[in-house]
Amino acid sequence: MAVPKSHPRYLSLKIRDKLVEGVKKGITSTHGLIAHGRGEAFDYILGEKTNKKAKKAIERAAKLLLKAKHPVISVNGNSAALAARELVQLSKSIPAKLEVNLFHSSKKRELLIKKELVKNGAKEVLLSQKSSKIKFIESNRKYVNKDGIYKADVVFVPLEDGDRTEALVKNGKKVIVVDLNPMSRSAKKATITIVDNIVRAVPLLIKTIKNLKNK
Ligand code: PTJ
């Protein structure tokens, strides 16, 4: 990106660049660019800072993840482009399994996301299986991995469309959502909602988990 560091919107433009890179690499769907635009608008209104309420939600999320018997981190095309390294670090710090779960169905993209996570240090990445489905959902997101989301008690869901959070809760799971839109269905239906940008929320969650573990 040929924008100088002094540009007032430098960070925001850098984040956009990651999404564009994600599309070029085949990790992010083109729809992901539109989803990012919506998130960006909400972040602008929030002042592009992690507010007090989000910090409290991150603290609660850290505790829930550490208490979970079978926590799983769900990864889609946008979260892989924005925070692959951090999501791998998060999975190690809990520890939790990583599972690729996409809205816009694509085996090719699933495999590329897995490759990206492995490149960033993941030892194991689960993929969806046609043989295991969660109930109360029609979209591609119903297909999950039997050793991952299927048997998870807590699922961490950073930025996605709203059709799955409600279904996961109805399937008896606790769901932690990161979504910049506090009015989205995901944000309203989750067990814990972190209204923040994934690029800020995940590093803070890792730090909080480390602090809790030290205590
Ligand atoms: O990779 P796939 O096929 O699984 O598709 C992923 C997307 C994100 C394209 C898909 O799940 C989708 O269409 O999502 P939506 O319905 O556009 O919802 C995305 C939500 O994430 C919106 O509520 C946005 O405000 C929010 N959002 C966008 N960027 C961020 C974000 N929340 C946190 N951090 C962000 N950086």
Residues whose N, C-alpha, C, O or C-beta is under 5 A from the ligand:
A	BS01	PTJ	S29 H31 G32 A35 H36 R38 G39 N76 G77 N78 N101 L102 F103 H104 L159 E160 D161 G162 V178 D179 L180 N181 S184 D196 N197 I198
